[in-house]
Amino acid sequence: MSTVIEFDYKNRSYIEVLEERGVFAVLCGDYVANVWREEFPTLSLALLRVAVLVKCGEHEFEQMFAKDPETFARHGVLFLNGEVI
């Protein structure tokens, strides 16, 4: 397991991306008791999910993810493929 990126978000949550056994795990916690983990097949999708998580934080976490990790990955691949020439 290796850490790709980790940071604190507004002293309210921590976010990590780890590489484990060929997948990229996004971990987030609130420093209290809540921790969640999602896995993605590529670093680009994991970082895209982190961007969406930060977007949720910009709205004080009143709005959260609209899609589960699998659905997000399908939509994310379409988005990323459309942005790369």
N, C-alpha and C positions, 0 to 999 in steps of 0.2 A: 504494500500500500504506500502510495506517495501523495503528498499534498501538492496540488496544482496551484491553488489559490485559497486564501482564507482571509476574512476581514470581519470587522465589527461594523454593524450598521446602526448608526444613531444611538449607540449604547443600549439598544433595545433587543438586538438579535445578533447572532453570529452566523456567518455563511461560509461554508467550505466546499471545495470541489476536490475530490480524491480520485486517483486512478487506482483501480483494484481489479486484477484479473481480466484486463482488457475492456473494462467498462468504466464509466465516469459517474461517480456518486455525488449528488448534491445533498449536503446536509445543512440543516438550519435549525437553530434553537433560540429560545427566548430567555436564556439564563435562569429560568425558573424550573419548569418541569417538562416543557414541551419541546420535543425534538422530532424532526421528520427527515426521511431519507428517500430520495428518488434516484433511479439509475438510468443512464442514457448510454447509447452505443458509441457516441462520439463526443469529443471535447466541445465542438462547436454547439451541439445541442445542449450540453450541460451549461455552458456559458450563456446561451440564449435564455435558458430557464432562470439562471441567476438574474439576468436583466429584467425578466418579468417579475421576479421576487422583489427586486429593488423598486420596480414600478408600483407594486403593491404597497411597499413601505412609504413611497411618496404620497400615498393616499391613507397614511396612518394605519394600514392593514385593515381598513374597513371594507375594502374590496380585496378578494383573494383570487386564486387561480380559477379560471373558467373551465379548464380542461385537465383531465387526469394525465399522468406522465405519458402514457401510451398515445393518447389522442394528441397531446402536445407535440410529441416527437414526430408524428405524421405531418402535422401542420408546419412544424418547424423545419423539417426537411424540404417541404415545398417552398417555404419562404427563403431558406438559405440557397437552395438551388436556383431560385429566381433572381438572386442577388449576385451570383457568381457567373462570370463570363467564361 
